[in-house]
Amino acid sequence: MRGLALCAFCVLVSECARPAVIIGPSEFVPSAVSVPSDARPVVACTPTQAEICFNAVDDNCNGVIDEGCGVHTGLLQFTVAWGSTAANVDLSVAVPPDGQRVPDPNGGASTSGFHLDRECPGEDACNGQNVENIYFDGSTPPRGRYVVDIALVDLHGSEPPVQVTFGARLGNRSVGFGVDLASGADSHRSFSFDLPEPGPSEPTARH
């Protein structure tokens, strides 16, 4: 399963359908990818299908996650969704070059260009549709090592395991995985990858 998940990450971010409008560099090809051994690739999408809101999946194969759903997006975007209404799941990302954590555990403002879009459950806007979303708001994402952490903070009476869908957007492509979270050692999953420095032939940002 680990080999399949790694293959899905590396292949999907380089082969998924391109959106109609290129909003940044057309190629963000990760290296040194690390995926949890029990992660299940979510690969099904249909170009003619309507986007389904708050599922952390690129349903219509255009490379964008949950567009039209009031969720912010950017050239890099990391999203988790889970159906157990009461359970508290946290998404965080350590971004290069210095591993700054988003969101800041001490409540500080982000200086990396990455922002937490939603905090569920708890916000009135969640309405039982649990999504947390971290996105980059600039045109030139930092290059280096990214570590995405997904953690079950509290079941709040929900039955384990909590099934979580994780979606990642890199440039104009996306990839998704399913993971199961429970208490103890099973409460945390990490995905990581390197975003290398651009090569001489990599296109520059265009709008």
Buried (B, 14 or more C-beta within 10 A) or exposed (E): EEEEBBEBBBEBBBEBBEBEEBBBBBBBBBEEBEBBEBBBBBBEBEEEEEBEBBBBBBBBBBBBBBBEBEBBBBBBBBBBBBBBBEBBBBBBBBBBEEEBBBBBEEEEEBEBBBBBBBBBBEEEEBEEBBBBBBBBBBBEBBBBBBBBBBBBEEBEEBEBBBBBBBBBBBBBBBBBBBBBBEEEEBBBBBBBBBBBEBEEEEEEEEE
